[in-house]
C-alpha cells in the first residue's frame, strides 16, 4: 500500500451565512479556519493527515444546496475523504432531520469519521453517538434557531418599515446611507448628477437607447460599476460599465427619486427561502417619511407620461419553448432573445452596447442550438443507461454472492450447533462415569478447538457481508436522472430539471452548464464524457 493510501484524508468544512459573508471571505470563515487548524495540530492522530478544505461563504445552513458541501459529500461517497471536521454542528447544517441522517446513517455506512470541535463530538469515540439526546437537542435547536431568526428578521424589517426607516442593505443609485444613521439615505452628489442628467435627457425627448449610447460615449459609470469602485461591493449584474436601455428605464421609473420612501417591493416565498418575487404596486409600502428628492414630482410625472406615450409593441402571450430562458450570450452574459421569423434565430439585444466582449454578431439558429442540446442530452442519458445496467449487474452479482454466503453461514451454524450438542453429550458421559477424566478433557479440548474455528469462519463471512453491502446514499443527480423520462426528444421538463444555462458564443461554440456540479457528473459518468 502506498503512502498516500496510508495517509488519512481529512476535510475541513467551513460555512458562514449570506448575511455575514456576502462580500468576499468573511472574518468568521477565517476564525473557523484558525480553530480547526489549531485542533488538528494539537491532535497527534490528525496532525499527519492530508488536509482538504471546503468553504461555503455566504450560504444558508437551512439546506444542503451549497456547492462546496455537495462536492465534499460526493467525494466522501467515492471514498476520497476519511474524516470531516467542523467548528460545530450548525456549520454543517441547521436542518435537524438532514443533519441527523448524515450523522446516524450515511457517514457510518461510508465509514467517514465526523468531528464537531465545539460540541466535543467525535464519532470515533465510543461514548459519542449521533443518536445521543444532547446531539439531537443541539441539532433541533439549530433548526429552530434558523427559522426563529428568519421570523425575527422579517418582523424587525416590518417594524423599521412602519417607522419610516430605510432597511435595505444598499441605497438606490444616486443616494448613499447617512454616516450617522444606517436607516436613512442621503443624496450622493456625483451619482445624483448622473440621475438628473438621465431625467433631463428624457424630458428633451431622447429615447432610453439614445440616452444609453450618450452615457457610454462619455464613459459615465453605471450604477454597478460606480458602487463597485466606491465601496468594493459588487451590486447587481452589470459591472462592465456599459449602459443599456433597460438600465436607463429602471432609473426613469424609480419613484424614490422624488423623495418617496418606497419599500417592500419584493417578498420571499417562505421563511428561510432565498427566492423572491415582485409584489403588486398596491402592496408596496410608501412611508410618509421623505428623503431629499433628486428630481421633482412634476418632472417625474412628465417622464412617465412620455414613456407611456411611446408607441408600445403589441403584447403577445409568451410562448414557452423547450429552451426558453436558458440561452445566454457568451460575450456579455445576457439572455438571448428568439426572433419570430420563419427560421428563428437567437440574437443578442445588447451587442450594440458591448464592443469587445464577443457577442455573436449575426445570431445563431434556434434549430442548431436545440440540435446540439438534444445530442448532449442523448449522450448523457445513454451513458447513464449503461451505468444503471452496470449497477444492476453488480447488484445481481452481490445478491447471488450474498445468498451463497447466507447458505454457507447456515451450514456452519448447523455444524456449530452439532458440536455444542457433542460437548453436552461428552459432559453427560463423564458425569455418568462412562469415560475417564483424561479422555474427557482431551475430547472436550478438541471439540472446543473445532467450535472456535467454525465460529471464526462465521464471523469472517458476516464481516465480508457488511463490507460488500452497497451504501445507498441519495445523490440528487442520480435521483433526478432516474425520475425523468427521456424519449429522445427535447422537452421543457428535461431542460428545466437538468440545465442551468446554455452559453452561445457562435455557431461553432455552444456550451451547456448543468444544474449539478462537475463532480456530480463525474460521479455518475466516471469518465465525464458529457461536457
C-alpha positions in Angstrom: 0.0 0.0 0.0 1.3 3.4 -0.9 2.0 6.3 1.5 -1.0 8.2 0.1 -3.3 5.3 0.7 -2.0 5.0 4.3 -2.5 8.7 5.0 -5.8 9.8 6.4 -7.6 12.3 4.2 -9.2 14.9 6.4 -11.7 17.5 5.1 -12.3 20.8 6.9 -15.7 22.3 6.2 -16.3 26.0 6.9 -19.6 27.9 6.3 -21.0 31.3 7.1 -24.5 32.6 6.2 -25.0 35.1 3.4 -25.8 37.9 5.8 -22.3 37.7 7.3 -20.3 36.6 4.3 -21.9 38.4 1.4 -18.8 40.2 0.2 -15.6 38.2 0.0 -14.3 35.8 2.6 -15.6 36.9 5.9 -13.7 37.1 9.2 -15.9 34.3 10.6 -14.5 31.9 7.9 -11.0 32.9 9.0 -12.0 32.3 12.6 -13.3 28.8 11.9 -10.2 28.0 9.9 -7.9 29.0 12.7 -9.9 27.0 15.3 -9.9 23.8 13.1 -6.2 24.2 12.2 -5.3 24.5 15.9 -7.4 21.5 16.8 -5.7 19.4 14.1 -2.2 20.5 15.0 -2.9 19.7 18.7 -4.3 16.2 18.0 -1.4 13.7 17.2 -3.9 11.4 15.5 -4.9 14.1 13.0 -1.7 16.1 12.6 -0.2 13.9 9.9 -3.4 13.8 7.8 -3.7 15.1 4.2 -6.0 18.1 4.8 -8.6 19.4 2.3 -10.7 22.5 2.8 -14.2 23.2 1.6 -15.8 26.6 2.1 -19.3 27.9 1.6 -19.0 31.6 2.3 -22.4 33.3 2.1 -24.6 30.2 2.1 -27.5 29.4 4.4 -27.3 26.2 6.5 -31.1 25.5 6.3 -30.5 23.1 3.4 -27.6 21.2 1.7 -27.9 23.1 -1.6 -24.4 24.5 -1.2 -21.7 24.0 -3.8 -18.8 23.1 -1.5 -20.8 20.8 0.8 -22.2 19.0 -2.3 -18.6 18.5 -3.6 -17.5 17.3 -0.2 -20.3 14.7 0.1 -19.7 13.3 -3.4 -16.0 12.9 -2.5 -16.9 11.2 0.7 -19.2 8.9 -1.1 -16.5 7.9 -3.5 -14.1 7.1 -0.6 -12.0 10.2 -1.1 -12.5 11.5 2.5 -11.9 9.6 5.7 -12.8 12.3 8.3 -14.8 15.5 8.2 -14.2 18.2 10.8 -16.4 21.3 11.5 -16.4 24.0 14.2 -19.9 23.0 15.4 -23.0 21.1 14.1 -24.6 24.4 12.9 -21.7 24.9 10.4 -22.5 21.6 8.7 -26.2 22.3 8.7 -29.2 23.7 10.6 -31.8 21.3 9.4 -32.4 18.8 12.3 -33.6 15.9 10.2 -31.0 16.1 7.4 -28.0 16.5 9.8 -29.3 13.6 11.9 -29.5 11.4 8.8 -25.9 12.1 7.9 -24.6 11.6 11.5 -26.6 8.4 12.2 -26.8 6.7 8.9 -24.9 8.0 5.9 -21.5 8.7 7.5 -21.4 5.4 9.5 -22.1 3.5 6.3 -19.4 5.4 4.4 -17.0 4.8 7.4 -16.4 8.5 7.5 -15.4 9.9 10.9 -17.2 13.2 11.9 -15.8 15.7 14.4 -17.5 18.8 15.7 -14.9 20.6 17.8 -17.1 23.0 19.9 -19.7 20.3 20.6 -17.0 17.8 21.8 -18.3 15.2 19.3 -16.1 12.6 17.6 -17.9 9.7 16.0 -14.7 7.6 16.5 -15.2 7.8 20.3 -17.4 5.1 21.7 -19.1 7.5 24.1 -20.2 9.8 21.2 -23.4 8.7 19.5 -25.3 10.7 16.9 -28.5 9.4 18.5 -27.5 10.9 21.9 -30.1 13.2 23.3 -27.6 16.0 23.6 -26.6 15.8 19.9 -30.2 15.6 18.8 -31.2 18.5 21.0 -28.4 20.7 19.6 -29.4 19.9 16.0 -33.1 20.6 16.9 -32.0 23.9 18.5 -30.0 24.9 15.4 -33.0 24.1 13.1 -35.3 26.1 15.4 -32.8 29.0 15.7 -32.5 29.4 11.9 -36.3 29.6 11.4 -36.9 31.8 14.5 -34.1 34.1 13.4 -35.8 34.5 10.0 -39.1 35.3 11.6 -37.5 37.9 13.9 -35.6 39.5 11.0 -38.8 39.7 9.0 -40.7 41.2 12.0 -37.8 43.7 12.5 -38.0 44.7 8.9 -41.7 45.4 9.2 -41.1 47.4 12.3 -38.4 49.5 10.6 -40.7 50.0 7.6 -43.6 51.1 9.6 -41.4 53.6 11.5 -40.2 55.1 8.2 -36.7 53.8 8.4 -34.8 52.5 5.3 -33.8 48.9 5.8 -32.2 47.6 2.5 -28.5 46.7 2.5 -27.6 49.2 -0.2 -29.0 52.6 -1.2 -30.5 53.3 -4.6 -28.1 54.7 -7.2 -28.0 58.5 -6.5 -28.1 58.0 -2.8 -25.9 56.7 0.0 -26.5 55.8 3.6 -26.1 58.5 6.1 -22.8 58.3 8.1 -24.6 58.6 11.5 -27.8 56.6 10.7 -27.8 53.4 8.6 -31.6 53.6 8.3 -31.6 57.0 6.5 -30.4 57.7 2.9 -28.9 61.0 1.7 -28.1 62.3 -1.7 -24.8 61.2 -3.2 -23.8 64.3 -5.3 -21.8 62.5 -8.0 -24.3 59.8 -8.7 -27.3 62.2 -8.3 -25.8 64.3 -11.1 -26.0 61.3 -13.5 -29.6 60.6 -12.4 -30.7 64.2 -13.0 -29.0 64.2 -16.4 -30.8 61.0 -17.4 -34.2 62.6 -16.5 -33.2 65.8 -18.3 -32.3 63.9 -21.5 -35.7 62.0 -21.3 -37.5 65.3 -20.9 -35.7 66.5 -24.0 -37.3 63.7 -25.9 -34.4 61.2 -26.0 -35.3 57.6 -26.0 -33.8 55.2 -23.5 -31.4 53.6 -26.1 -30.2 57.1 -27.2 -29.6 58.0 -23.6 -27.6 54.8 -23.0 -25.5 55.5 -26.1 -24.7 59.0 -24.9 -23.7 57.8 -21.5 -21.5 55.1 -23.0 -19.8 57.5 -25.4 -18.9 59.7 -22.4 -17.8 56.7 -20.3 -20.2 57.6 -17.4 -20.1 55.0 -14.7 -23.0 52.6 -14.5 -24.7 52.0 -11.1 -23.0 48.7 -10.7 -19.6 50.0 -11.7 -20.0 53.1 -9.6 -20.8 51.2 -6.4 -18.0 48.7 -7.1 -15.4 51.4 -7.4 -16.7 53.4 -4.4 -17.4 50.6 -2.0 -15.7 47.5 -3.4 -19.1 45.7 -3.3 -20.5 44.1 -6.4 -24.2 45.1 -6.6 -26.3 43.8 -9.4 -25.2 42.1 -12.6 -23.8 44.9 -14.8 -20.3 45.9 -13.6 -18.9 46.1 -17.2 -19.6 49.8 -17.2 -21.9 49.5 -20.2 -25.3 51.3 -20.1 -28.3 49.6 -21.7 -31.7 51.0 -22.4 -33.1 48.7 -19.7 -30.7 50.2 -17.1 -31.9 53.7 -18.1 -35.6 52.8 -17.9 -35.1 51.3 -14.4 -33.8 54.7 -13.2 -36.5 56.7 -15.1 -39.3 54.5 -13.5 -37.9 54.7 -9.9 -40.3 56.9 -7.9 -37.9 57.0 -5.0 -36.0 59.8 -6.8 -39.0 62.1 -6.0 -38.2 61.7 -2.2 -40.8 59.0 -1.5 -39.5 56.1 0.7 -40.9 53.0 -1.1 -40.1 49.6 0.4 -41.4 46.0 0.4 -41.4 45.7 -3.4 -40.2 42.1 -3.2 -41.0 39.3 -0.8 -39.6 35.8 -0.1 -41.7 32.8 -0.8 -41.4 31.5 2.8 -39.2 31.5 5.9 -35.6 30.6 5.2 -36.1 30.8 1.4 -33.7 32.9 -0.6 -36.0 33.2 -3.6 -38.0 36.4 -4.0 -40.8 37.6 -6.2 -42.2 41.1 -7.1 -45.4 42.1 -5.3 -48.1 44.2 -6.9 -47.6 48.0 -6.6 -50.6 48.4 -4.5 -48.9 46.3 -1.8 -45.7 48.3 -1.7 -45.1 50.2 1.5 -44.9 54.0 0.9 -43.7 55.7 4.1 -44.8 59.3 5.0 -41.1 59.9 5.8 -39.4 61.6 2.9 -35.7 61.9 1.9 -34.2 64.6 -0.3 -35.5 64.4 -3.8 -33.2 64.3 -6.8 -35.9 65.1 -9.3 -39.2 67.0 -8.8 -42.5 65.2 -8.8 -43.6 67.2 -11.8 -40.6 66.2 -13.8 -41.0 62.5 -12.8 -44.7 62.5 -13.9 -43.7 64.2 -17.2 -41.2 61.4 -17.9 -43.7 58.7 -17.0 -46.2 60.3 -19.5 -43.5 60.4 -22.1 -42.6 56.7 -21.5 -46.3 55.6 -21.7 -46.9 57.7 -24.8 -44.2 56.0 -26.8 -45.6 53.5 -29.2 -45.5 50.2 -27.3 -45.4 46.9 -29.3 -48.5 44.9 -29.1 -48.0 42.4 -26.2 -48.4 38.8 -27.2 -48.8 35.9 -25.0 -45.3 34.5 -24.4 -44.8 31.1 -26.0 -42.8 28.7 -23.8 -40.2 26.8 -25.9 -38.0 23.9 -24.5 -35.0 26.3 -24.1 -36.9 29.4 -23.0 -34.9 31.5 -20.5 -31.9 29.2 -20.7 -29.9 30.5 -23.7 -27.4 33.3 -22.8 -24.8 35.3 -24.8 -21.2 34.0 -24.4 -20.0 37.6 -24.7 -21.9 39.8 -22.4 -23.8 37.1 -20.5 -27.3 38.5 -21.1 -30.2 36.3 -22.2 -30.5 35.9 -25.9 -33.9 36.6 -27.5 -35.6 34.4 -30.0 -36.6 36.1 -33.3 -40.1 35.5 -34.7 -39.0 34.7 -38.2 -39.6 31.7 -40.5 -36.2 30.3 -39.3 -36.0 31.5 -35.7 -32.6 32.8 -34.5 -31.1 33.6 -31.1 -29.9 37.2 -31.1 -28.1 39.3 -28.5 -30.1 42.5 -27.8 -27.1 44.0 -26.0 -24.4 43.6 -28.7 -24.7 47.3 -29.7 -23.6 48.2 -26.1 -20.6 45.9 -25.9 -17.9 46.4 -28.5 -15.2 43.9 -27.4 -17.0 41.2 -25.4 -17.5 38.8 -28.3 -21.3 38.9 -28.6 -22.5 36.9 -31.7 -23.0 39.5 -34.4 -25.3 37.5 -36.7 -27.0 35.4 -34.2 -27.3 31.6 -34.1 -30.1 29.5 -35.5 -32.5 28.1 -32.8 -32.6 24.8 -34.6 -28.8 24.4 -34.3 -28.9 25.2 -30.5 -31.7 22.7 -30.0 -29.9 20.1 -32.1 -26.7 20.4 -30.0 -28.6 20.4 -26.7 -30.6 17.3 -27.8 -27.4 15.5 -28.8 -25.7 16.2 -25.5 -28.8 15.0 -23.6 -28.9 11.8 -25.6 -25.2 11.2 -24.8 -25.9 11.9 -21.1 -28.9 9.5 -20.8 -27.2 6.9 -23.0 -24.2 6.9 -20.7 -26.4 6.8 -17.6 -28.3 3.9 -19.0 -25.1 2.0 -19.4 -24.1 2.9 -15.9 -27.5 1.8 -14.5 -27.2 -1.5 -16.3 -23.7 -2.0 -14.8 -25.1 -1.1 -11.3 -27.9 -3.6 -11.7 -25.5 -6.4 -12.8 -23.3 -5.6 -9.8 -26.3 -5.7 -7.5 -27.4 -9.0 -9.0 -23.9 -10.4 -8.5 -23.9 -9.2 -4.9 -27.3 -10.7 -4.4 -26.2 -14.1 -5.6 -23.0 -13.9 -3.6 -25.0 -12.8 -0.6 -27.3 -15.8 -0.9 -24.3 -18.1 -1.1 -22.8 -16.5 2.0 -26.0 -17.0 3.8 -26.2 -20.6 2.9 -22.6 -21.1 4.0 -23.2 -19.4 7.3 -26.3 -21.5 7.8 -24.3 -24.7 7.1 -21.6 -23.6 9.5 -24.2 -22.7 12.2 -25.7 -26.2 11.9 -22.2 -27.7 12.4 -21.7 -25.3 15.4 -24.9 -26.5 17.0 -23.9 -30.1 16.4 -20.6 -29.6 18.1 -22.3 -27.9 21.1 -24.5 -31.0 21.4 -21.4 -33.2 21.3 -19.8 -31.1 24.1 -23.0 -31.6 26.2 -23.0 -35.4 25.5 -19.3 -35.7 26.5 -20.1 -34.0 29.8 -23.0 -36.3 30.4 -20.8 -39.4 29.7 -18.1 -38.0 32.0 -20.7 -37.3 34.8 -22.1 -40.8 34.4 -18.6 -42.3 34.6 -18.7 -43.8 31.1 -15.4 -42.1 30.1 -12.2 -41.3 32.1 -11.3 -37.7 33.0 -8.2 -37.6 30.8 -10.3 -38.8 27.8 -13.0 -36.3 28.6 -10.5 -33.3 28.8 -8.8 -34.3 25.5 -12.1 -34.8 23.6 -13.5 -31.6 25.2 -10.5 -29.5 24.0 -10.6 -31.0 20.5 -14.3 -30.1 20.3 -13.7 -26.5 21.6 -11.0 -26.0 19.0 -13.4 -27.1 16.2 -16.0 -24.8 17.7 -13.8 -21.8 17.7 -12.6 -22.4 14.1 -16.2 -22.6 12.8 -17.2 -19.6 14.9 -14.3 -17.6 13.4 -15.4 -18.7 9.9 -19.0 -17.4 10.5 -17.6 -14.1 11.9 -15.4 -13.7 8.8 -18.3 -14.3 6.4 -20.6 -11.9 8.3 -17.9 -9.2 8.2 -17.5 -9.8 4.4 -21.2 -9.4 4.0 -21.1 -6.0 5.8 -18.2 -4.8 3.6 -19.9 -5.9 0.4 -23.2 -4.3 1.3 -23.8 -1.3 -1.0 -24.1 2.0 0.7 -27.2 3.6 -0.6 -26.6 7.4 -0.4 -29.1 9.5 -2.1 -27.5 11.5 -4.9 -29.7 14.3 -6.2 -28.3 14.0 -9.8 -28.8 10.2 -9.9 -32.3 10.5 -8.4 -33.2 13.2 -11.0 -32.0 11.1 -13.9 -34.0 8.1 -12.7 -37.1 10.2 -12.2 -37.0 11.8 -15.7 -38.4 10.0 -18.7 -36.3 10.8 -21.8 -37.7 9.7 -25.1 -35.1 11.2 -27.5 -36.9 14.5 -27.7 -36.2 18.0 -26.3 -38.8 18.8 -23.7 -39.2 21.7 -21.3 -39.3 19.3 -18.3 -35.9 17.7 -19.1 -34.2 21.1 -19.8 -35.6 22.8 -16.7 -34.6 19.9 -14.5 -31.0 19.4 -15.7 -29.7 22.5 -17.5 -28.8 25.8 -15.7 -28.0 27.7 -18.9 -26.8 27.3 -22.5 -24.0 29.7 -23.4 -23.8 30.6 -27.1 -20.6 32.2 -28.5 -21.2 31.4 -32.2 -22.5 28.5 -34.3 -19.3 26.6 -33.6 -19.1 27.1 -29.9 -22.1 26.3 -27.7 -21.6 25.3 -24.0 -24.1 23.6 -21.7 -23.8 24.4 -18.0 -25.6 21.9 -15.8 -27.5 22.5 -12.6 -25.3 19.9 -11.0 -21.6 20.3 -10.3 -18.9 18.7 -12.4 -18.1 16.4 -9.5 -21.7 15.1 -9.6 -21.5 14.5 -13.3 -18.1 12.7 -12.9 -19.5 10.6 -10.1 -22.3 9.4 -12.3 -20.4 9.1 -15.6 -17.0 8.3 -14.2 -15.2 9.3 -17.4 -17.0 12.6 -17.7 -18.0 12.0 -21.4 -20.6 14.9 -21.3 -19.2 18.4 -21.4 
